[in-house]
Structure formats: structure tokens, C-alpha cells
Amino acid sequence: MSLLSSLIAELSALVERSRESRTHLSGAGDRLERVLESAQNTTVDSSSALVTDALVQLRSAIGKLEEAQRLLSAGDERWQAYIALLAAGAGVSAGTVPQARPPLSAARSEAAQPIRGPARHGIRSPTPGRHRLTRIGRSSQPAEKNTVILPSVDVEGDLAAIRTGRAHWNADTNRYEINGRSWGVEPNGTVFPASGPGLVELSRSQFKALKTLNTDGQPVGIWPKNYLKDPSISSSDWDRAAEIYRYHPRHSQGAT
């Protein structure tokens, strides 16, 4: 094996380790989000200085994890660009380079795009208990309009595009547009899904039905004990919620 080929192999292994680290960081971030959500919904006196300080520390930890993910993602982009450049110099065919990305010049051009809209001040992932199908549960609070993110959506991919200026900022709608989806940003920097493939809008009653199905955890087709007992949830609301519930990963028939 030539020196260049050996270097390419080592760099490729480094990229894979970087991706594994990002996966672990994402899992840790999700766990912290669950802890934060649980703490915010607890009956403990939230005015307590100890509780307030704990919540601040949790938010800070989540922010640091997200920043680490961004740094790893940026490093991944650069290493892949180096691999492509080295492979071109070594005469290695594109098919032998693991998931090579565009040449370095293209990566630099892409990274140089200006970030427009509120994302230039930094953004946070969507609140899991409000939007992610797999995380909607008993403590999730329904609103007049609710947008649910199906598991097939590459949320981190869309957020990365927003953070790096690759998503289109539509000033007329105050939305970022990427991969056919549109995303908004709350004043505190939290991103929320608006519309597009894999983003499903539900009414308040439909969302209530969905959180009941998620909490109950029964197979598709088996209704919970309070089915049709809540006058605010109609049979059509339950049917709509069941259509979305089938996408939960716990069901083998869930679509992707």
C-alpha cells in the first residue's frame, strides 16, 4: 500500500470515529433534553434557587453538547474534503474513497455562505416532547396547531444546513427552507418544524389522541381505554392520530 493510500485509509477511519462520536453526543443531548423536560414539568417549587440553578446548568450542558456536535460536523466536512483531494492526487477512483465529499474548494465555498435570519445568532434543536413522534408523551402539551416530526426526517441534517447558511432564508415567511421542508426559529433560538415532507400538522385534539397512543404503547389497531371517552377527541381525531402513530419505530409496519 502506498503512503498516500495509507493516509487516505487513516483519514477515512478518523471520519468514521468522528461520526460515531456525533451519534453518542446526539444520544447524550436527547437524554439531557428528557431530563430538562421532566424537570420543567415537575411539581417541585420552581422558584427554588436550587431548582433554578439546576435548570440553568442543564440548558448550558445541552448547549455545549450541540456546539460539540457542530464542531465535529465541521471537522467531518474538512476531513472528507482532504480525502477527496488526496485521492485525486493519488489517482484513486472515486468509488474506492468512503463517502467522499466535494473537493476542498467546493467545501470552502459552501462554508463561506453568509448565514441569514435568526440562525446567525445560534439555534437549538426542536423541543423533543413537542415535535418528535418518538418523544411525545404524557407531559407533552398540545397547542392549537402542532407539527410532528416523523422518524424518517434527518433533523440534524436540516439544522446543519441552517447553521452553515446552506438553507434558504425566506424573509417573507420568516422560515428556513431546506430539502423541501420549512423551519422557523423561536425568539430563544429554538427551531420548530413548519411544513414539508415528514412534518405532519395536527389539531389540538388530534395531538391529544396521539400522545395517549404513544403513552399507552399498544400495537396499531388496539385503542386505549379512554378511546371515545374524551368528548374533546372525536373518532376522526383518533383515526388521524392512529395514521401518524403507525410511523413510530416500535411498529414494524411503520413507514420510513
Phi and psi restraints in degrees (value plus and minus 20) as a CYANA .aco file:
   2 SER   PHI     -91.1   -51.1
   2 SER   PSI     145.1   185.1
   3 LEU   PHI     -80.6   -40.6
   3 LEU   PSI     -62.6   -22.6
   4 LEU   PHI     -85.2   -45.2
   4 LEU   PSI     -62.7   -22.7
   5 SER   PHI     -82.8   -42.8
   5 SER   PSI     -59.1   -19.1
   6 SER   PHI     -84.4   -44.4
   6 SER   PSI     -61.3   -21.3
   7 LEU   PHI     -85.1   -45.1
   7 LEU   PSI     -60.6   -20.6
   8 ILE   PHI     -81.4   -41.4
   8 ILE   PSI     -63.1   -23.1
   9 ALA   PHI     -83.2   -43.2
   9 ALA   PSI     -61.0   -21.0
  10 GLU   PHI     -86.3   -46.3
  10 GLU   PSI     -62.0   -22.0
  11 LEU   PHI     -84.4   -44.4
  11 LEU   PSI     -59.7   -19.7
  12 SER   PHI     -82.7   -42.7
  12 SER   PSI     -60.1   -20.1
  13 ALA   PHI     -85.0   -45.0
  13 ALA   PSI     -56.8   -16.8
  14 LEU   PHI     -83.6   -43.6
  14 LEU   PSI     -61.0   -21.0
  15 VAL   PHI     -81.9   -41.9
  15 VAL   PSI     -63.3   -23.3
  16 GLU   PHI     -82.6   -42.6
  16 GLU   PSI     -60.7   -20.7
  17 ARG   PHI     -85.3   -45.3
  17 ARG   PSI     -55.9   -15.9
  18 SER   PHI     -83.2   -43.2
  18 SER   PSI     -61.1   -21.1
  19 ARG   PHI     -87.1   -47.1
  19 ARG   PSI     -58.6   -18.6
  20 GLU   PHI     -83.2   -43.2
  20 GLU   PSI     -59.8   -19.8
  21 SER   PHI     -83.8   -43.8
  21 SER   PSI     -59.8   -19.8
  22 ARG   PHI     -83.3   -43.3
  22 ARG   PSI     -58.1   -18.1
  23 THR   PHI     -83.6   -43.6
  23 THR   PSI     -63.8   -23.8
  24 HIS   PHI     -84.2   -44.2
  24 HIS   PSI     -60.8   -20.8
  25 LEU   PHI     -84.3   -44.3
  25 LEU   PSI     -59.9   -19.9
  26 SER   PHI     -82.7   -42.7
  26 SER   PSI     -62.0   -22.0
  27 GLY   PHI     -83.7   -43.7
  27 GLY   PSI     -61.3   -21.3
  28 ALA   PHI     -85.1   -45.1
  28 ALA   PSI     -59.3   -19.3
  29 GLY   PHI     -83.4   -43.4
  29 GLY   PSI     -61.3   -21.3
  30 ASP   PHI     -83.2   -43.2
  30 ASP   PSI     -60.4   -20.4
  31 ARG   PHI     -85.0   -45.0
  31 ARG   PSI     -60.3   -20.3
  32 LEU   PHI     -85.3   -45.3
  32 LEU   PSI     -58.3   -18.3
  33 GLU   PHI     -80.5   -40.5
  33 GLU   PSI     -60.3   -20.3
  34 ARG   PHI     -85.4   -45.4
  34 ARG   PSI     -61.3   -21.3
  35 VAL   PHI     -83.1   -43.1
  35 VAL   PSI     -63.8   -23.8
  36 LEU   PHI     -83.3   -43.3
  36 LEU   PSI     -64.2   -24.2
  37 GLU   PHI     -81.8   -41.8
  37 GLU   PSI     -62.9   -22.9
  38 SER   PHI     -83.9   -43.9
  38 SER   PSI     -61.5   -21.5
  39 ALA   PHI     -85.8   -45.8
  39 ALA   PSI     -57.4   -17.4
  40 GLN   PHI     -90.5   -50.5
  40 GLN   PSI     -44.8    -4.8
  41 ASN   PHI    -119.2   -79.2
  41 ASN   PSI     -15.9    24.1
  42 THR   PHI     -94.4   -54.4
  42 THR   PSI     140.5   180.5
  43 THR   PHI    -107.6   -67.6
  43 THR   PSI     -21.5    18.5
  44 VAL   PHI     -83.7   -43.7
  44 VAL   PSI     126.1   166.1
  45 ASP   PHI     -78.7   -38.7
  45 ASP   PSI      87.4   127.4
  46 SER   PHI     -91.9   -51.9
  46 SER   PSI     -28.2    11.8
  47 SER   PHI    -101.9   -61.9
  47 SER   PSI     -31.1     8.9
  48 SER   PHI     -79.8   -39.8
  48 SER   PSI     113.8   153.8
  49 ALA   PHI     -81.8   -41.8
  49 ALA   PSI     -55.3   -15.3
  50 LEU   PHI     -85.1   -45.1
  50 LEU   PSI     -64.6   -24.6
  51 VAL   PHI     -85.5   -45.5
  51 VAL   PSI     -64.3   -24.3
  52 THR   PHI     -79.8   -39.8
  52 THR   PSI     -64.8   -24.8
  53 ASP   PHI     -83.8   -43.8
  53 ASP   PSI     -58.8   -18.8
  54 ALA   PHI     -84.0   -44.0
  54 ALA   PSI     -61.3   -21.3
  55 LEU   PHI     -85.0   -45.0
  55 LEU   PSI     -60.4   -20.4
  56 VAL   PHI     -81.8   -41.8
  56 VAL   PSI     -62.9   -22.9
  57 GLN   PHI     -85.9   -45.9
  57 GLN   PSI     -58.1   -18.1
  58 LEU   PHI     -82.6   -42.6
  58 LEU   PSI     -66.1   -26.1
  59 ARG   PHI     -81.5   -41.5
  59 ARG   PSI     -59.7   -19.7
  60 SER   PHI     -84.2   -44.2
  60 SER   PSI     -62.1   -22.1
  61 ALA   PHI     -84.1   -44.1
  61 ALA   PSI     -61.0   -21.0
  62 ILE   PHI     -83.3   -43.3
  62 ILE   PSI     -62.6   -22.6
  63 GLY   PHI     -80.9   -40.9
  63 GLY   PSI     -60.8   -20.8
  64 LYS   PHI     -87.0   -47.0
  64 LYS   PSI     -58.1   -18.1
  65 LEU   PHI     -83.8   -43.8
  65 LEU   PSI     -62.7   -22.7
  66 GLU   PHI     -85.4   -45.4
  66 GLU   PSI     -57.4   -17.4
  67 GLU   PHI     -85.4   -45.4
  67 GLU   PSI     -60.3   -20.3
  68 ALA   PHI     -82.2   -42.2
  68 ALA   PSI     -59.9   -19.9
  69 GLN   PHI     -82.2   -42.2
  69 GLN   PSI     -61.8   -21.8
  70 ARG   PHI     -82.9   -42.9
  70 ARG   PSI     -61.8   -21.8
  71 LEU   PHI     -84.8   -44.8
  71 LEU   PSI     -63.0   -23.0
  72 LEU   PHI     -83.5   -43.5
  72 LEU   PSI     -59.6   -19.6
  73 SER   PHI     -83.8   -43.8
  73 SER   PSI     -62.4   -22.4
  74 ALA   PHI     -84.6   -44.6
  74 ALA   PSI     -59.8   -19.8
  75 GLY   PHI     -84.7   -44.7
  75 GLY   PSI     -58.8   -18.8
  76 ASP   PHI     -78.7   -38.7
  76 ASP   PSI     -66.0   -26.0
  77 GLU   PHI     -78.2   -38.2
  77 GLU   PSI     -65.9   -25.9
  78 ARG   PHI     -89.1   -49.1
  78 ARG   PSI     -62.3   -22.3
  79 TRP   PHI     -83.7   -43.7
  79 TRP   PSI     -60.1   -20.1
  80 GLN   PHI     -84.3   -44.3
  80 GLN   PSI     -55.9   -15.9
  81 ALA   PHI     -86.6   -46.6
  81 ALA   PSI     -60.3   -20.3
  82 TYR   PHI     -82.6   -42.6
  82 TYR   PSI     -61.6   -21.6
  83 ILE   PHI     -79.9   -39.9
  83 ILE   PSI     -65.5   -25.5
  84 ALA   PHI     -82.5   -42.5
  84 ALA   PSI     -59.9   -19.9
  85 LEU   PHI     -87.0   -47.0
  85 LEU   PSI     -64.2   -24.2
  86 LEU   PHI     -85.4   -45.4
  86 LEU   PSI     -61.1   -21.1
  87 ALA   PHI     -82.2   -42.2
  87 ALA   PSI     -58.4   -18.4
  88 ALA   PHI     -84.8   -44.8
  88 ALA   PSI     -59.4   -19.4
  89 GLY   PHI     -90.7   -50.7
  89 GLY   PSI     -50.1   -10.1
  90 ALA   PHI    -107.8   -67.8
  90 ALA   PSI     -26.1    13.9
  91 GLY   PHI      55.6    95.6
  91 GLY   PSI       2.9    42.9
  92 VAL   PHI    -102.5   -62.5
  92 VAL   PSI     115.7   155.7
  93 SER   PHI     -87.8   -47.8
  93 SER   PSI     130.3   170.3
  94 ALA   PHI     -78.6   -38.6
  94 ALA   PSI     -51.8   -11.8
  95 GLY   PHI     -88.6   -48.6
  95 GLY   PSI     -38.8     1.2
  96 THR   PHI    -112.9   -72.9
  96 THR   PSI     -24.8    15.2
  97 VAL   PHI    -115.8   -75.8
  97 VAL   PSI      98.9   138.9
  98 PRO   PHI     -81.6   -41.6
  98 PRO   PSI      92.7   132.7
  99 GLN   PHI      27.7    67.7
  99 GLN   PSI      25.1    65.1
 100 ALA   PHI     -85.0   -45.0
 100 ALA   PSI     124.6   164.6
 101 ARG   PHI    -123.5   -83.5
 101 ARG   PSI    -196.7  -156.7
 102 PRO   PHI     -79.4   -39.4
 102 PRO   PSI     140.6   180.6
 103 PRO   PHI     -74.7   -34.7
 103 PRO   PSI     142.5   182.5
 104 LEU   PHI     -77.2   -37.2
 104 LEU   PSI     -59.0   -19.0
 105 SER   PHI     -82.1   -42.1
 105 SER   PSI     -58.8   -18.8
 106 ALA   PHI     -87.7   -47.7
 106 ALA   PSI     -60.2   -20.2
 107 ALA   PHI     -82.7   -42.7
 107 ALA   PSI     -60.9   -20.9
 108 ARG   PHI     -85.4   -45.4
 108 ARG   PSI     -61.3   -21.3
 109 SER   PHI     -82.9   -42.9
 109 SER   PSI     -60.5   -20.5
 110 GLU   PHI     -86.4   -46.4
 110 GLU   PSI     -62.0   -22.0
 111 ALA   PHI     -89.9   -49.9
 111 ALA   PSI     -41.8    -1.8
 112 ALA   PHI    -101.7   -61.7
 112 ALA   PSI     -25.6    14.4
 113 GLN   PHI     -83.5   -43.5
 113 GLN   PSI     116.3   156.3
 114 PRO   PHI     -89.3   -49.3
 114 PRO   PSI     126.4   166.4
 115 ILE   PHI    -114.6   -74.6
 115 ILE   PSI      96.8   136.8
 116 ARG   PHI    -122.0   -82.0
 116 ARG   PSI     139.0   179.0
 117 GLY   PHI      58.3    98.3
 117 GLY   PSI    -189.3  -149.3
 118 PRO   PHI     -84.5   -44.5
 118 PRO   PSI     -38.9     1.1
 119 ALA   PHI     -84.3   -44.3
 119 ALA   PSI     -38.6     1.4
 120 ARG   PHI     -86.4   -46.4
 120 ARG   PSI     -36.2     3.8
 121 HIS   PHI    -116.9   -76.9
 121 HIS   PSI     -17.1    22.9
 122 GLY   PHI      79.9   119.9
 122 GLY   PSI     125.6   165.6
 123 ILE   PHI    -153.4  -113.4
 123 ILE   PSI     140.1   180.1
 124 ARG   PHI    -141.8  -101.8
 124 ARG   PSI     135.2   175.2
 125 SER   PHI     -83.3   -43.3
 125 SER   PSI     133.8   173.8
 126 PRO   PHI     -77.0   -37.0
 126 PRO   PSI     124.8   164.8
 127 THR   PHI     -81.0   -41.0
 127 THR   PSI      96.0   136.0
 128 PRO   PHI     -75.9   -35.9
 128 PRO   PSI     -66.8   -26.8
 129 GLY   PHI     -89.2   -49.2
 129 GLY   PSI     -31.4     8.6
 130 ARG   PHI    -116.6   -76.6
 130 ARG   PSI     -49.6    -9.6
 131 HIS   PHI    -147.5  -107.5
 131 HIS   PSI     -51.0   -11.0
 132 ARG   PHI    -102.3   -62.3
 132 ARG   PSI     105.0   145.0
 133 LEU   PHI     -71.9   -31.9
 133 LEU   PSI     -63.8   -23.8
 134 THR   PHI     -92.4   -52.4
 134 THR   PSI     -30.1     9.9
 135 ARG   PHI    -135.3   -95.3
 135 ARG   PSI     -24.2    15.8
 136 ILE   PHI     -92.1   -52.1
 136 ILE   PSI     107.5   147.5
 137 GLY   PHI    -173.4  -133.4
 137 GLY   PSI    -177.4  -137.4
 138 ARG   PHI     -76.3   -36.3
 138 ARG   PSI     -59.1   -19.1
 139 SER   PHI    -106.2   -66.2
 139 SER   PSI     -24.2    15.8
 140 SER   PHI     -89.3   -49.3
 140 SER   PSI     112.2   152.2
 141 GLN   PHI    -120.6   -80.6
 141 GLN   PSI      99.8   139.8
 142 PRO   PHI     -93.9   -53.9
 142 PRO   PSI     128.6   168.6
 143 ALA   PHI    -137.5   -97.5
 143 ALA   PSI    -197.9  -157.9
 144 GLU   PHI     -82.5   -42.5
 144 GLU   PSI     -60.2   -20.2
 145 LYS   PHI    -146.8  -106.8
 145 LYS   PSI     117.2   157.2
 146 ASN   PHI    -155.6  -115.6
 146 ASN   PSI     107.2   147.2
 147 THR   PHI    -129.0   -89.0
 147 THR   PSI     102.0   142.0
 148 VAL   PHI    -123.1   -83.1
 148 VAL   PSI     114.8   154.8
 149 ILE   PHI    -114.5   -74.5
 149 ILE   PSI     100.7   140.7
 150 LEU   PHI     -95.7   -55.7
 150 LEU   PSI     133.8   173.8
 151 PRO   PHI     -79.4   -39.4
 151 PRO   PSI     -42.3    -2.3
 152 SER   PHI     -92.6   -52.6
 152 SER   PSI     -34.0     6.0
 153 VAL   PHI     -97.9   -57.9
 153 VAL   PSI     109.7   149.7
 154 ASP   PHI    -104.1   -64.1
 154 ASP   PSI      61.5   101.5
 155 VAL   PHI     -80.6   -40.6
 155 VAL   PSI     -68.1   -28.1
 156 GLU   PHI     -82.0   -42.0
 156 GLU   PSI     -54.7   -14.7
 157 GLY   PHI     -84.2   -44.2
 157 GLY   PSI     -64.7   -24.7
 158 ASP   PHI     -85.3   -45.3
 158 ASP   PSI     -61.5   -21.5
 159 LEU   PHI     -85.2   -45.2
 159 LEU   PSI     -58.1   -18.1
 160 ALA   PHI     -82.1   -42.1
 160 ALA   PSI     -58.8   -18.8
 161 ALA   PHI     -86.0   -46.0
 161 ALA   PSI     -57.1   -17.1
 162 ILE   PHI     -87.6   -47.6
 162 ILE   PSI     -63.7   -23.7
 163 ARG   PHI     -85.8   -45.8
 163 ARG   PSI     -50.0   -10.0
 164 THR   PHI    -119.5   -79.5
 164 THR   PSI     -14.4    25.6
 165 GLY   PHI      62.7   102.7
 165 GLY   PSI     -11.6    28.4
 166 ARG   PHI    -104.3   -64.3
 166 ARG   PSI     -35.8     4.2
 167 ALA   PHI    -105.4   -65.4
 167 ALA   PSI     123.7   163.7
 168 HIS   PHI     -97.4   -57.4
 168 HIS   PSI     108.4   148.4
 169 TRP   PHI    -113.6   -73.6
 169 TRP   PSI      96.4   136.4
 170 ASN   PHI    -117.3   -77.3
 170 ASN   PSI      81.6   121.6
 171 ALA   PHI     -87.1   -47.1
 171 ALA   PSI     -45.1    -5.1
 172 ASP   PHI     -90.1   -50.1
 172 ASP   PSI     -56.1   -16.1
 173 THR   PHI    -124.4   -84.4
 173 THR   PSI     -26.6    13.4
 174 ASN   PHI      37.2    77.2
 174 ASN   PSI      24.3    64.3
 175 ARG   PHI    -153.7  -113.7
 175 ARG   PSI     129.1   169.1
 176 TYR   PHI    -113.6   -73.6
 176 TYR   PSI     118.8   158.8
 177 GLU   PHI    -140.6  -100.6
 177 GLU   PSI     104.4   144.4
 178 ILE   PHI    -175.8  -135.8
 178 ILE   PSI     115.5   155.5
 179 ASN   PHI      34.9    74.9
 179 ASN   PSI      15.2    55.2
 180 GLY   PHI      59.9    99.9
 180 GLY   PSI     -22.8    17.2
 181 ARG   PHI    -127.1   -87.1
 181 ARG   PSI     135.4   175.4
 182 SER   PHI    -141.4  -101.4
 182 SER   PSI     122.2   162.2
 183 TRP   PHI    -151.5  -111.5
 183 TRP   PSI     120.9   160.9
 184 GLY   PHI    -128.0   -88.0
 184 GLY   PSI     149.5   189.5
 185 VAL   PHI    -151.0  -111.0
 185 VAL   PSI     105.1   145.1
 186 GLU   PHI     -90.5   -50.5
 186 GLU   PSI     142.2   182.2
 187 PRO   PHI     -75.2   -35.2
 187 PRO   PSI     -48.9    -8.9
 188 ASN   PHI    -106.3   -66.3
 188 ASN   PSI     -15.8    24.2
 189 GLY   PHI      74.2   114.2
 189 GLY   PSI     -23.1    16.9
 190 THR   PHI     -96.7   -56.7
 190 THR   PSI     107.8   147.8
 191 VAL   PHI    -101.2   -61.2
 191 VAL   PSI     123.9   163.9
 192 PHE   PHI    -153.4  -113.4
 192 PHE   PSI     126.2   166.2
 193 PRO   PHI     -95.7   -55.7
 193 PRO   PSI     123.1   163.1
 194 ALA   PHI    -132.6   -92.6
 194 ALA   PSI     -81.0   -41.0
 195 SER   PHI    -182.8  -142.8
 195 SER   PSI     144.8   184.8
 196 GLY   PHI     106.4   146.4
 196 GLY   PSI     159.5   199.5
 197 PRO   PHI     -76.8   -36.8
 197 PRO   PSI     108.0   148.0
 198 GLY   PHI      64.1   104.1
 198 GLY   PSI     -19.8    20.2
 199 LEU   PHI    -134.3   -94.3
 199 LEU   PSI      98.8   138.8
 200 VAL   PHI    -135.7   -95.7
 200 VAL   PSI     106.7   146.7
 201 GLU   PHI    -111.8   -71.8
 201 GLU   PSI     111.8   151.8
 202 LEU   PHI    -145.8  -105.8
 202 LEU   PSI     130.6   170.6
 203 SER   PHI     -97.0   -57.0
 203 SER   PSI     154.3   194.3
 204 ARG   PHI     -78.8   -38.8
 204 ARG   PSI     -66.5   -26.5
 205 SER   PHI     -89.2   -49.2
 205 SER   PSI     -56.2   -16.2
 206 GLN   PHI     -85.7   -45.7
 206 GLN   PSI     -59.5   -19.5
 207 PHE   PHI     -85.4   -45.4
 207 PHE   PSI     -60.0   -20.0
 208 LYS   PHI     -80.9   -40.9
 208 LYS   PSI     -60.6   -20.6
 209 ALA   PHI     -85.8   -45.8
 209 ALA   PSI     -61.4   -21.4
 210 LEU   PHI     -84.5   -44.5
 210 LEU   PSI     -63.5   -23.5
 211 LYS   PHI     -84.7   -44.7
 211 LYS   PSI     -51.2   -11.2
 212 THR   PHI     -88.5   -48.5
 212 THR   PSI     -63.2   -23.2
 213 LEU   PHI     -83.0   -43.0
 213 LEU   PSI     -63.4   -23.4
 214 ASN   PHI     -82.9   -42.9
 214 ASN   PSI     -63.0   -23.0
 215 THR   PHI     -88.4   -48.4
 215 THR   PSI     -61.0   -21.0
 216 ASP   PHI     -88.2   -48.2
 216 ASP   PSI     -57.3   -17.3
 217 GLY   PHI      50.2    90.2
 217 GLY   PSI       0.4    40.4
 218 GLN   PHI     -98.7   -58.7
 218 GLN   PSI     140.3   180.3
 219 PRO   PHI     -81.0   -41.0
 219 PRO   PSI     137.6   177.6
 220 VAL   PHI     -79.9   -39.9
 220 VAL   PSI     114.7   154.7
 221 GLY   PHI      80.8   120.8
 221 GLY   PSI     -34.5     5.5
 222 ILE   PHI    -124.0   -84.0
 222 ILE   PSI      94.7   134.7
 223 TRP   PHI    -102.3   -62.3
 223 TRP   PSI     130.7   170.7
 224 PRO   PHI     -91.0   -51.0
 224 PRO   PSI     150.0   190.0
 225 LYS   PHI     -82.9   -42.9
 225 LYS   PSI     -50.5   -10.5
 226 ASN   PHI    -110.7   -70.7
 226 ASN   PSI      -4.3    35.7
 227 TYR   PHI     -76.6   -36.6
 227 TYR   PSI     106.0   146.0
 228 LEU   PHI      43.9    83.9
 228 LEU   PSI      -8.8    31.2
 229 LYS   PHI    -114.8   -74.8
 229 LYS   PSI     -37.1     2.9
 230 ASP   PHI    -114.5   -74.5
 230 ASP   PSI      92.4   132.4
 231 PRO   PHI     -83.4   -43.4
 231 PRO   PSI     -37.3     2.7
 232 SER   PHI    -101.4   -61.4
 232 SER   PSI     -29.6    10.4
 233 ILE   PHI    -137.0   -97.0
 233 ILE   PSI      93.1   133.1
 234 SER   PHI    -102.9   -62.9
 234 SER   PSI     150.3   190.3
 235 SER   PHI     -83.2   -43.2
 235 SER   PSI     -55.0   -15.0
 236 SER   PHI     -88.9   -48.9
 236 SER   PSI     -51.8   -11.8
 237 ASP   PHI     -84.9   -44.9
 237 ASP   PSI     -63.7   -23.7
 238 TRP   PHI     -82.5   -42.5
 238 TRP   PSI     -60.6   -20.6
 239 ASP   PHI     -83.4   -43.4
 239 ASP   PSI     -63.0   -23.0
 240 ARG   PHI     -84.7   -44.7
 240 ARG   PSI     -62.3   -22.3
 241 ALA   PHI     -82.9   -42.9
 241 ALA   PSI     -59.1   -19.1
 242 ALA   PHI     -85.5   -45.5
 242 ALA   PSI     -53.8   -13.8
 243 GLU   PHI     -81.2   -41.2
 243 GLU   PSI     -58.3   -18.3
 244 ILE   PHI    -100.2   -60.2
 244 ILE   PSI     -57.7   -17.7
 245 TYR   PHI     -78.9   -38.9
 245 TYR   PSI     -52.2   -12.2
 246 ARG   PHI     -86.0   -46.0
 246 ARG   PSI     -35.4     4.6
 247 TYR   PHI    -102.1   -62.1
 247 TYR   PSI     -26.2    13.8
 248 HIS   PHI     -82.8   -42.8
 248 HIS   PSI     116.2   156.2
 249 PRO   PHI     -77.4   -37.4
 249 PRO   PSI     -39.4     0.6
 250 ARG   PHI     -90.1   -50.1
 250 ARG   PSI     -32.6     7.4
 251 HIS   PHI    -124.7   -84.7
 251 HIS   PSI     105.5   145.5
 252 SER   PHI     -84.4   -44.4
 252 SER   PSI     -43.6    -3.6
 253 GLN   PHI    -107.4   -67.4
 253 GLN   PSI     -19.8    20.2
 254 GLY   PHI     -81.8   -41.8
 254 GLY   PSI     114.3   154.3
 255 ALA   PHI     -96.1   -56.1
 255 ALA   PSI     144.5   184.5
